[in-house]
Amino acid sequence: MTDARLRGEWLTAAAHDGLTDAAYRVLHNALMHCAEQGTDGAIAIRELRFLYPGVLEPAILDELEHAGFWERTADGFQLVGWATTLGQSTAEEVATYRRNARERQQRRRERVKQGLDASNASQPPSSEVITRDDQRDVTTNVTGDVGKDRTGPDRPVLAIKKTRAHDCEFDPVSGYCGCGRRNDGLVPEGTPANLGRTA
C-alpha cells in the first residue's frame, strides 16, 4: 500500500480553499488513487468513477482544470506537478523503496539463518551484564522530568495549583477549570463540551 501526501499548508492555501467541496474531494481522492495505482498522476476517464461517489459533473472537472491542479490528456487527466508541487512519490521511487526493503529483509533473514543476528539469538552475544540503568540507548537531551508537569513561563496553566476535588487546573482569572467547571465545581449551563457532566 502506498500513501498519498496531503500537505498541511494546503488547509489554508488559496488554491485549495477556493475549491468547492466536490472538487476538493475529487482532487484528494485523485491523489490517493494515483499513489495507490502508481500512475504518477495520470487518471483515465474510466477511473473517474473512483474519485467521487455521486454523479461527477463536468463542472467539477473543469474547476480543477481552471485551478491548475490537472490538465486534460488524450484519455483522461494528468495531475500537474505530481512529484514537485504536489509532493508525491513517483512510481519509480516507490519501486526502488520496495526493492531495497526486500533486499534488506532478505539479508536479515540470511543472518538469522546463519545465527549471526544477535537480536534473535536465544543467548546474549556476550557475557556483558546489562542493567536497567544502562543509558546507551537513551537520547542525550532527555532530562529527568519527562512525563511530569513542567511549570514555567511556557506552560502557565500547569503552574496553577490544583485546589478542587477533580483533577483539573483552575484559572483564577476566568474562574473556570480546564474542563469548564466554575470555582464551585458546577458545570456552567450551555457548555457544549461538558453537557451531561456533573461536579
ROSE-4610 file (N, C-alpha, C; in Angstrom, 1 decimal, always signed):
// ROSE-4610
residu = [M/M/M/T/T/T/D/D/D/A/A/A/R/R/R/L/L/L/R/R/R/G/G/G/E/E/E/W/W/W/L/L/L/T/T/T/A/A/A/A/A/A/A/A/A/H/H/H/D/D/D/G/G/G/L/L/L/T/T/T/D/D/D/A/A/A/A/A/A/Y/Y/Y/R/R/R/V/V/V/L/L/L/H/H/H/N/N/N/A/A/A/L/L/L/M/M/M/H/H/H/C/C/C/A/A/A/E/E/E/Q/Q/Q/G/G/G/T/T/T/D/D/D/G/G/G/A/A/A/I/I/I/A/A/A/I/I/I/R/R/R/E/E/E/L/L/L/R/R/R/F/F/F/L/L/L/Y/Y/Y/P/P/P/G/G/G/V/V/V/L/L/L/E/E/E/P/P/P/A/A/A/I/I/I/L/L/L/D/D/D/E/E/E/L/L/L/E/E/E/H/H/H/A/A/A/G/G/G/F/F/F/W/W/W/E/E/E/R/R/R/T/T/T/A/A/A/D/D/D/G/G/G/F/F/F/Q/Q/Q/L/L/L/V/V/V/G/G/G/W/W/W/A/A/A/T/T/T/T/T/T/L/L/L/G/G/G/Q/Q/Q/S/S/S/T/T/T/A/A/A/E/E/E/E/E/E/V/V/V/A/A/A/T/T/T/Y/Y/Y/R/R/R/R/R/R/N/N/N/A/A/A/R/R/R/E/E/E/R/R/R/Q/Q/Q/Q/Q/Q/R/R/R/R/R/R/R/R/R/E/E/E/R/R/R/V/V/V/K/K/K/Q/Q/Q/G/G/G/L/L/L/D/D/D/A/A/A/S/S/S/N/N/N/A/A/A/S/S/S/Q/Q/Q/P/P/P/P/P/P/S/S/S/S/S/S/E/E/E/V/V/V/I/I/I/T/T/T/R/R/R/D/D/D/D/D/D/Q/Q/Q/R/R/R/D/D/D/V/V/V/T/T/T/T/T/T/N/N/N/V/V/V/T/T/T/G/G/G/D/D/D/V/V/V/G/G/G/K/K/K/D/D/D/R/R/R/T/T/T/G/G/G/P/P/P/D/D/D/R/R/R/P/P/P/V/V/V/L/L/L/A/A/A/I/I/I/K/K/K/K/K/K/T/T/T/R/R/R/A/A/A/H/H/H/D/D/D/C/C/C/E/E/E/F/F/F/D/D/D/P/P/P/V/V/V/S/S/S/G/G/G/Y/Y/Y/C/C/C/G/G/G/C/C/C/G/G/G/R/R/R/R/R/R/N/N/N/D/D/D/G/G/G/L/L/L/V/V/V/P/P/P/E/E/E/G/G/G/T/T/T/P/P/P/A/A/A/N/N/N/L/L/L/G/G/G/R/R/R/T/T/T/A/A/A]
num = [1/1/1/2/2/2/3/3/3/4/4/4/5/5/5/6/6/6/7/7/7/8/8/8/9/9/9/10/10/10/11/11/11/12/12/12/13/13/13/14/14/14/15/15/15/16/16/16/17/17/17/18/18/18/19/19/19/20/20/20/21/21/21/22/22/22/23/23/23/24/24/24/25/25/25/26/26/26/27/27/27/28/28/28/29/29/29/30/30/30/31/31/31/32/32/32/33/33/33/34/34/34/35/35/35/36/36/36/37/37/37/38/38/38/39/39/39/40/40/40/41/41/41/42/42/42/43/43/43/44/44/44/45/45/45/46/46/46/47/47/47/48/48/48/49/49/49/50/50/50/51/51/51/52/52/52/53/53/53/54/54/54/55/55/55/56/56/56/57/57/57/58/58/58/59/59/59/60/60/60/61/61/61/62/62/62/63/63/63/64/64/64/65/65/65/66/66/66/67/67/67/68/68/68/69/69/69/70/70/70/71/71/71/72/72/72/73/73/73/74/74/74/75/75/75/76/76/76/77/77/77/78/78/78/79/79/79/80/80/80/81/81/81/82/82/82/83/83/83/84/84/84/85/85/85/86/86/86/87/87/87/88/88/88/89/89/89/90/90/90/91/91/91/92/92/92/93/93/93/94/94/94/95/95/95/96/96/96/97/97/97/98/98/98/99/99/99/100/100/100/101/101/101/102/102/102/103/103/103/104/104/104/105/105/105/106/106/106/107/107/107/108/108/108/109/109/109/110/110/110/111/111/111/112/112/112/113/113/113/114/114/114/115/115/115/116/116/116/117/117/117/118/118/118/119/119/119/120/120/120/121/121/121/122/122/122/123/123/123/124/124/124/125/125/125/126/126/126/127/127/127/128/128/128/129/129/129/130/130/130/131/131/131/132/132/132/133/133/133/134/134/134/135/135/135/136/136/136/137/137/137/138/138/138/139/139/139/140/140/140/141/141/141/142/142/142/143/143/143/144/144/144/145/145/145/146/146/146/147/147/147/148/148/148/149/149/149/150/150/150/151/151/151/152/152/152/153/153/153/154/154/154/155/155/155/156/156/156/157/157/157/158/158/158/159/159/159/160/160/160/161/161/161/162/162/162/163/163/163/164/164/164/165/165/165/166/166/166/167/167/167/168/168/168/169/169/169/170/170/170/171/171/171/172/172/172/173/173/173/174/174/174/175/175/175/176/176/176/177/177/177/178/178/178/179/179/179/180/180/180/181/181/181/182/182/182/183/183/183/184/184/184/185/185/185/186/186/186/187/187/187/188/188/188/189/189/189/190/190/190/191/191/191/192/192/192/193/193/193/194/194/194/195/195/195/196/196/196/197/197/197/198/198/198/199/199/199]
x = [+0.8/+0.0/+0.9/+0.5/+1.3/+0.4/+0.9/+0.1/+0.4/-0.7/-0.6/-0.3/+0.4/+0.8/-0.2/-0.8/-1.6/-0.9/-0.4/+0.4/-0.4/+0.1/-0.6/-0.9/+0.0/-0.2/-1.4/-1.9/-3.0/-4.3/-4.3/-5.5/-5.9/-4.8/-5.1/-4.6/-4.2/-3.7/-4.9/-4.7/-5.8/-6.4/-5.5/-5.9/-6.8/-6.5/-7.3/-8.6/-8.4/-9.5/-10.6/-10.3/-11.2/-12.0/-11.7/-12.4/-13.7/-14.7/-15.9/-15.7/-16.6/-16.4/-16.2/-17.0/-16.9/-15.5/-15.1/-13.8/-12.6/-12.7/-11.7/-11.6/-12.8/-12.8/-12.3/-12.6/-12.1/-10.6/-10.1/-8.6/-7.9/-8.4/-7.7/-7.9/-9.0/-9.3/-8.4/-8.2/-7.3/-5.9/-5.4/-4.1/-3.9/-4.9/-4.8/-4.9/-5.8/-5.9/-4.6/-4.0/-2.8/-1.6/-1.5/-0.4/-0.6/-1.8/-2.0/-1.8/-2.2/-2.1/-0.7/+0.1/+1.4/+1.4/+0.4/+0.3/+1.0/+1.7/+2.3/+1.4/+0.2/-0.8/-1.7/-1.5/-2.4/-3.7/-4.8/-6.1/-6.9/-7.2/-8.0/-9.5/-10.2/-11.6/-12.4/-12.1/-12.8/-12.6/-11.5/-11.1/-11.8/-12.4/-13.1/-14.2/-14.7/-15.8/-15.3/-13.9/-13.4/-13.2/-13.3/-12.9/-14.1/-15.3/-16.5/-17.6/-18.3/-19.4/-20.6/-20.9/-22.1/-21.8/-22.7/-22.5/-21.4/-20.4/-19.3/-19.6/-20.1/-20.5/-19.2/-19.4/-18.3/-17.8/-18.6/-18.2/-17.1/-17.2/-16.1/-14.8/-14.8/-13.6/-13.0/-13.9/-13.4/-12.8/-13.5/-13.0/-11.5/-11.2/-9.9/-8.9/-9.4/-8.5/-8.2/-9.2/-9.1/-8.2/-8.3/-7.5/-6.0/-5.7/-4.4/-3.9/-4.9/-4.5/-4.3/-5.0/-4.8/-5.0/-4.5/-4.7/-5.3/-6.1/-6.7/-5.6/-5.8/-4.9/-5.8/-5.2/-6.0/-7.0/-6.6/-7.5/-8.0/-7.8/-8.2/-7.6/-6.9/-6.3/-5.0/-4.1/-2.8/-2.7/-2.5/-2.3/-1.0/-1.0/+0.1/+1.1/+2.4/+3.4/+3.4/+3.1/+3.0/+4.1/+5.3/+6.5/+7.0/+6.6/+7.1/+6.1/+5.2/+4.2/+3.3/+2.9/+2.0/+2.8/+4.1/+5.0/+4.7/+4.3/+4.1/+5.3/+5.4/+6.4/+6.1/+7.1/+6.9/+6.8/+6.3/+6.2/+7.6/+8.6/+10.0/+10.5/+10.3/+10.8/+10.1/+8.9/+8.2/+8.7/+9.0/+9.5/+10.9/+11.7/+13.1/+13.0/+12.1/+12.0/+11.6/+10.6/+10.2/+11.3/+12.0/+13.1/+14.2/+14.6/+15.5/+15.0/+13.8/+13.2/+13.2/+12.9/+13.0/+14.4/+15.4/+16.8/+17.3/+16.9/+17.3/+16.7/+15.4/+14.8/+15.4/+15.8/+16.5/+17.8/+18.6/+19.9/+19.7/+18.6/+18.4/+18.0/+17.2/+16.8/+18.0/+18.9/+20.1/+21.0/+21.1/+21.9/+21.2/+19.9/+19.2/+19.4/+19.3/+19.5/+20.9/+21.9/+23.3/+23.6/+22.6/+22.9/+23.7/+23.8/+24.6/+23.8/+22.5/+21.7/+21.5/+22.1/+22.1/+20.7/+19.8/+18.5/+17.6/+17.9/+17.1/+17.8/+18.9/+19.7/+19.0/+19.1/+18.5/+19.4/+20.7/+21.6/+22.2/+22.5/+23.2/+24.5/+24.8/+26.0/+27.3/+27.3/+28.5/+28.1/+29.1/+28.9/+28.7/+28.6/+28.5/+27.1/+27.2/+26.0/+25.3/+24.1/+23.3/+22.3/+22.3/+21.4/+20.3/+19.3/+18.2/+18.6/+19.8/+20.3/+21.2/+21.3/+22.2/+21.6/+22.4/+22.0/+22.3/+22.9/+23.4/+22.4/+21.2/+20.2/+19.2/+19.5/+18.7/+19.2/+18.3/+18.7/+19.4/+20.4/+21.3/+20.6/+19.6/+19.0/+17.7/+17.4/+16.3/+16.6/+15.8/+16.0/+15.2/+15.4/+14.8/+13.3/+12.8/+11.4/+10.5/+10.8/+10.0/+8.7/+7.6/+6.3/+5.7/+6.5/+6.0/+5.4/+4.5/+4.1/+5.2/+5.5/+6.6/+6.0/+6.3/+5.8/+6.8/+6.3/+7.2/+6.5/+7.2/+6.5/+5.9/+6.5/+5.9/+4.7/+4.4/+3.3/+2.6/+2.0/+1.5/+0.3/-0.5/-1.7/-1.3/-0.2/+0.3/+0.9/+1.2/+1.8/+0.7/-0.5/-1.6/-1.9/-2.0/-2.2/-3.6/-3.6/-4.9/-5.5/-6.8/-7.3/-8.7/-9.2/-10.5/-10.4/-11.5/-11.6/-11.3/-11.7/-11.4/-10.1/-9.5/-8.1/-8.1/-8.1/-8.1/-7.5/-6.9/-6.3/-7.3/-7.3/-8.2/-7.5/-8.3/-7.8/-8.4/-7.7/-8.3/-8.8/-8.3/-8.8/-10.2/-10.4/-11.8/-12.7/-12.2/-13.0/-13.4/-12.8/-13.2/-11.9/-12.2/-11.2/-11.0/-10.0/-9.7/-10.9/-11.7/-12.8/-14.1/-14.1/-15.2/-16.0/-15.6/-16.3/-16.0/-17.0/-16.7/-15.9/-15.5/-14.8/-15.5/-16.9/-17.6/-17.8/-17.2/-17.2/-18.4/-19.3/-20.5/-20.2/-20.9/-20.7/-21.6/-21.1/-22.0/-22.9/-24.2/-25.2/-24.7/-25.1/-24.8/-23.4/-22.6/-21.2/-21.2/-21.1/-21.3/-20.3/-19.1/-18.1/-18.4/-19.2/-19.4/-20.9/-21.7/-23.1/-23.2/-24.0/-24.1/-23.1/-22.1/-21.1/-21.6/-21.3/-21.7/-20.5/-20.6/-19.4/-19.0]
y = [-1.2/+0.0/+1.2/+2.2/+3.5/+4.6/+5.5/+6.6/+7.8/+8.6/+9.9/+10.9/+12.0/+13.0/+14.2/+14.6/+15.8/+16.8/+17.8/+18.8/+19.6/+20.0/+20.8/+22.2/+22.7/+24.1/+24.2/+23.1/+23.1/+23.5/+23.3/+23.7/+25.1/+26.0/+27.4/+28.0/+27.2/+27.7/+28.2/+29.3/+29.9/+29.0/+28.3/+27.4/+26.3/+25.8/+24.7/+25.2/+26.4/+27.0/+27.4/+27.8/+28.3/+27.2/+25.9/+24.8/+24.5/+24.1/+23.6/+22.3/+21.9/+20.7/+19.5/+19.4/+18.3/+18.3/+19.4/+19.5/+19.1/+19.6/+19.3/+17.8/+17.2/+15.7/+15.0/+15.4/+14.7/+14.9/+16.0/+16.2/+15.3/+15.3/+14.4/+12.9/+12.6/+11.2/+10.8/+11.8/+11.5/+11.3/+12.1/+11.9/+10.5/+10.1/+8.7/+7.6/+7.8/+6.8/+6.6/+7.8/+7.7/+7.2/+7.5/+7.0/+5.5/+5.0/+3.6/+2.8/+3.4/+2.7/+2.9/+3.8/+4.1/+4.7/+5.6/+6.2/+7.6/+8.0/+9.3/+10.5/+10.4/+11.5/+11.3/+10.3/+10.1/+9.4/+9.9/+9.4/+9.2/+8.0/+7.7/+8.0/+8.3/+8.7/+7.6/+6.3/+5.2/+5.2/+5.8/+5.8/+6.9/+7.8/+9.0/+8.5/+7.3/+6.8/+6.5/+6.3/+6.0/+7.3/+8.5/+9.7/+10.4/+10.0/+10.7/+9.7/+9.6/+8.6/+8.9/+10.2/+10.6/+10.8/+11.6/+12.0/+13.0/+12.7/+13.6/+14.6/+15.8/+16.8/+17.3/+17.6/+18.2/+19.5/+20.2/+21.5/+21.3/+20.1/+19.8/+19.5/+18.8/+18.5/+19.8/+20.7/+22.0/+22.9/+22.8/+23.6/+23.2/+22.0/+21.5/+21.9/+21.9/+22.3/+23.8/+24.6/+26.0/+26.4/+25.7/+26.0/+25.5/+24.8/+24.4/+23.1/+22.3/+21.0/+19.9/+19.9/+18.9/+19.4/+18.7/+19.0/+17.9/+18.2/+17.1/+16.5/+15.1/+14.4/+13.6/+12.9/+12.1/+11.2/+10.5/+9.6/+9.9/+11.1/+11.5/+12.8/+12.7/+13.9/+13.5/+14.5/+14.4/+15.4/+15.0/+15.9/+16.7/+18.0/+18.9/+18.9/+18.6/+18.7/+17.5/+16.3/+15.1/+15.0/+15.1/+14.9/+16.2/+17.3/+18.6/+19.4/+20.0/+20.8/+20.0/+18.9/+18.0/+17.2/+17.0/+16.4/+14.9/+14.2/+12.8/+12.0/+10.7/+9.8/+9.3/+9.2/+8.7/+7.1/+6.5/+5.0/+4.4/+5.1/+4.6/+4.6/+5.7/+5.9/+4.8/+4.6/+3.5/+2.2/+1.9/+0.6/+0.4/+1.5/+1.4/+1.2/+1.9/+1.7/+0.2/-0.3/-1.7/-2.7/-2.5/-3.4/-3.3/-2.1/-2.0/-2.7/-2.5/-3.2/-4.7/-5.2/-6.7/-7.2/-6.5/-6.9/-6.8/-5.7/-5.6/-6.7/-7.1/-8.1/-9.5/-9.7/-10.9/-11.1/-10.0/-10.0/-10.4/-9.8/-10.1/-11.5/-12.1/-13.5/-14.4/-14.0/-14.8/-14.8/-13.6/-13.5/-14.3/-14.3/-15.1/-16.6/-17.0/-18.4/-18.9/-18.0/-18.4/-18.2/-17.6/-17.4/-16.2/-15.3/-14.1/-12.9/-13.0/-11.9/-11.9/-11.1/-11.1/-10.8/-10.1/-9.7/-11.0/-12.0/-13.2/-14.4/-14.2/-15.3/-15.6/-16.8/-17.2/-16.8/-16.7/-16.3/-14.9/-14.1/-12.9/-13.1/-12.2/-12.4/-12.3/-11.7/-11.6/-11.8/-11.9/-12.0/-10.7/-9.6/-8.3/-8.2/-7.7/-7.5/-6.2/-6.3/-5.0/-4.8/-3.7/-3.4/-2.4/-2.2/-1.4/+0.1/+0.4/+1.8/+2.1/+1.1/+1.4/+2.5/+3.5/+4.8/+4.8/+3.8/+3.9/+4.1/+3.6/+3.8/+5.0/+5.8/+6.9/+8.2/+8.9/+10.2/+11.1/+11.7/+12.5/+13.7/+14.3/+15.5/+15.3/+14.0/+13.8/+14.1/+14.8/+15.2/+14.3/+14.4/+13.6/+13.9/+15.0/+15.4/+15.0/+14.1/+13.7/+13.1/+13.5/+13.0/+13.7/+14.6/+15.3/+16.6/+17.2/+18.6/+19.5/+20.2/+21.1/+22.5/+23.2/+24.5/+25.6/+26.7/+27.8/+28.7/+29.7/+30.7/+30.1/+29.0/+28.4/+27.6/+27.2/+26.4/+27.0/+28.2/+28.8/+28.1/+27.4/+26.8/+25.7/+25.0/+23.9/+24.5/+25.7/+26.3/+26.6/+26.7/+27.0/+25.8/+26.0/+24.8/+24.2/+22.9/+22.2/+22.3/+22.9/+23.1/+22.4/+21.7/+21.1/+19.6/+19.0/+17.5/+16.8/+17.5/+16.8/+17.3/+16.5/+16.6/+17.6/+18.9/+19.8/+21.1/+21.9/+23.1/+24.2/+25.1/+26.2/+27.5/+28.3/+29.6/+30.6/+31.3/+32.3/+33.5/+33.8/+35.0/+34.8/+33.6/+33.4/+32.8/+32.1/+31.5/+30.1/+29.5/+28.2/+27.3/+26.0/+25.0/+24.7/+23.9/+23.5/+22.6/+22.0/+21.2/+22.0/+23.3/+24.2/+24.3/+23.8/+24.0/+25.3/+25.9/+27.1/+26.8/+27.8/+27.6/+26.8/+26.8/+26.0/+24.5/+24.2/+22.8/+22.4/+23.4/+23.1/+23.3/+22.6/+22.8/+24.0/+25.1/+26.2/+25.7/+26.3/+25.9/+26.3/+25.4/+25.7/+25.5/+24.8/+24.5/+23.2/+23.3/+22.1/+20.9/+21.3/+20.2/+19.5/+20.0/+19.4/+19.0/+18.9/+18.5/+17.1/+17.0/+15.6/+15.4/+16.2/+16.0/+16.8/+16.2/+16.8/+17.0/+17.8/+18.0/+16.8]
z = [+0.0/+0.0/+0.0/-0.8/-0.9/-0.4/+0.4/+0.9/+0.1/-0.1/-0.7/+0.4/+0.0/+1.0/+0.8/+2.0/+2.0/+2.9/+2.2/+3.0/+3.9/+5.0/+6.0/+5.5/+4.7/+4.2/+3.2/+2.7/+1.8/+2.5/+3.8/+4.6/+4.4/+4.3/+4.2/+2.8/+1.9/+0.6/-0.2/-0.8/-1.6/-2.7/-3.4/-4.5/-4.0/-2.8/-2.2/-1.6/-0.9/-0.2/-1.1/-2.4/-3.3/-4.0/-3.8/-4.4/-3.8/-4.6/-4.0/-3.2/-2.4/-1.6/-2.5/-3.6/-4.5/-5.2/-5.7/-6.3/-5.4/-4.1/-3.1/-2.9/-2.8/-2.6/-3.8/-5.0/-6.2/-6.2/-6.0/-6.0/-5.0/-3.8/-2.8/-3.1/-3.6/-3.9/-5.1/-6.1/-7.2/-6.7/-5.8/-5.2/-4.6/-3.8/-3.2/-4.3/-5.3/-6.3/-7.1/-7.5/-8.3/-7.5/-6.3/-5.4/-5.3/-5.1/-4.9/-6.2/-7.3/-8.6/-9.2/-8.7/-9.3/-10.7/-10.9/-12.2/-12.4/-11.3/-11.3/-11.7/-11.3/-11.5/-12.7/-13.5/-14.7/-14.3/-14.7/-14.4/-15.7/-16.0/-17.2/-17.0/-18.0/-17.9/-17.2/-17.5/-16.8/-15.3/-14.8/-13.4/-12.6/-13.3/-12.6/-11.6/-11.9/-11.0/-9.6/-9.5/-8.2/-7.3/-8.0/-7.3/-6.6/-6.9/-6.3/-6.3/-5.1/-5.0/-5.8/-6.1/-6.8/-8.3/-8.9/-10.3/-10.3/-11.1/-11.3/-12.4/-12.1/-13.1/-13.8/-15.1/-15.9/-15.3/-14.6/-14.0/-12.9/-12.2/-11.2/-11.9/-13.0/-13.7/-14.3/-14.8/-15.3/-14.2/-13.0/-11.9/-11.5/-11.5/-11.2/-12.3/-13.5/-14.6/-14.6/-14.3/-14.3/-13.1/-12.0/-10.8/-11.0/-12.0/-12.3/-11.7/-11.2/-10.5/-11.5/-12.6/-13.6/-15.0/-16.0/-17.4/-18.1/-19.1/-19.9/-20.8/-20.9/-21.8/-22.8/-23.7/-24.7/-24.1/-23.0/-22.4/-21.0/-20.5/-19.2/-18.7/-17.6/-16.9/-16.4/-16.2/-15.6/-14.5/-13.2/-12.1/-12.4/-12.3/-12.6/-11.4/-11.6/-10.6/-9.6/-10.1/-9.2/-8.2/-8.6/-7.7/-7.2/-7.8/-7.3/-6.5/-7.2/-6.5/-5.5/-6.0/-5.1/-4.1/-4.4/-3.4/-3.2/-4.3/-4.2/-4.7/-4.2/-4.7/-6.0/-6.9/-8.2/-8.1/-9.2/-9.2/-9.1/-9.8/-9.7/-8.3/-7.6/-6.2/-5.3/-5.5/-4.7/-5.0/-6.3/-6.6/-6.1/-6.1/-5.5/-4.0/-3.3/-1.9/-1.6/-2.3/-2.1/-2.4/-3.4/-3.8/-2.7/-2.2/-1.1/+0.2/+0.5/+1.7/+1.5/+0.3/+0.1/+0.3/-0.3/-0.2/+1.3/+2.0/+3.4/+4.2/+4.0/+4.7/+4.4/+3.1/+2.7/+3.4/+3.5/+4.2/+5.7/+6.3/+7.7/+7.9/+7.0/+7.1/+7.0/+6.1/+5.9/+7.2/+7.8/+9.1/+10.2/+10.3/+11.3/+11.0/+9.8/+9.4/+9.8/+9.6/+9.9/+11.4/+12.2/+13.6/+13.9/+13.0/+13.2/+13.7/+13.7/+14.2/+15.7/+16.4/+17.9/+18.4/+17.6/+18.2/+18.3/+17.5/+17.6/+18.3/+18.8/+19.4/+20.8/+21.1/+22.4/+23.6/+23.4/+24.4/+24.1/+25.1/+24.8/+24.0/+23.1/+22.3/+23.1/+24.3/+25.1/+26.5/+27.4/+28.8/+29.5/+28.8/+29.4/+30.1/+31.3/+32.1/+31.8/+31.4/+31.1/+32.2/+32.8/+33.9/+33.3/+34.1/+33.7/+33.7/+34.3/+34.4/+33.2/+32.3/+31.1/+30.3/+30.0/+29.4/+27.9/+27.3/+26.0/+24.9/+25.1/+24.0/+24.3/+25.4/+25.7/+25.0/+24.5/+23.8/+24.8/+24.4/+25.3/+25.8/+25.1/+25.6/+26.5/+26.8/+27.7/+29.1/+29.8/+31.2/+32.1/+33.4/+34.4/+34.6/+34.1/+34.3/+33.2/+32.4/+31.3/+31.8/+31.3/+31.8/+33.0/+33.6/+34.8/+34.3/+35.2/+34.8/+34.9/+33.8/+33.7/+33.9/+34.9/+35.1/+34.6/+34.4/+33.9/+33.0/+32.4/+31.6/+30.3/+29.8/+28.6/+28.9/+30.1/+30.5/+31.7/+31.6/+32.8/+33.4/+32.6/+33.2/+34.2/+33.9/+34.8/+36.1/+36.1/+37.3/+38.3/+37.9/+38.8/+39.7/+41.0/+41.9/+41.7/+41.8/+41.7/+43.1/+43.2/+44.5/+44.7/+43.8/+43.9/+43.9/+44.1/+44.2/+42.9/+41.8/+40.5/+40.0/+39.1/+38.7/+37.5/+37.7/+36.6/+37.1/+36.2/+36.5/+36.6/+37.6/+37.8/+37.4/+36.6/+36.2/+37.0/+37.9/+38.8/+38.1/+36.9/+36.2/+35.6/+35.0/+34.4/+35.4/+36.4/+37.4/+37.0/+35.9/+35.4/+35.4/+35.4/+35.3/+33.8/+33.6/+32.2/+31.6/+32.5/+32.0/+31.9/+32.2/+32.1/+33.4/+34.5/+35.7/+36.3/+37.1/+37.8/+39.1/+39.8/+41.0/+42.0/+42.0/+42.9/+42.5/+41.3/+40.8/+40.0/+39.8/+39.0/+37.5/+36.6/+35.2/+34.8/+34.2/+33.7/+32.7/+32.7/+31.7/+30.3/+29.4/+28.0/+27.5/+28.4/+28.0/+27.2/+25.8/+25.0/+25.3/+25.6/+25.9/+27.2/+28.0/+29.3/+29.6/+28.6/+28.8/+29.3/+30.4/+31.0/+32.1/+32.3/+33.3/+34.6/+35.7/+37.0/+37.8/+38.9/+39.8/+40.6]
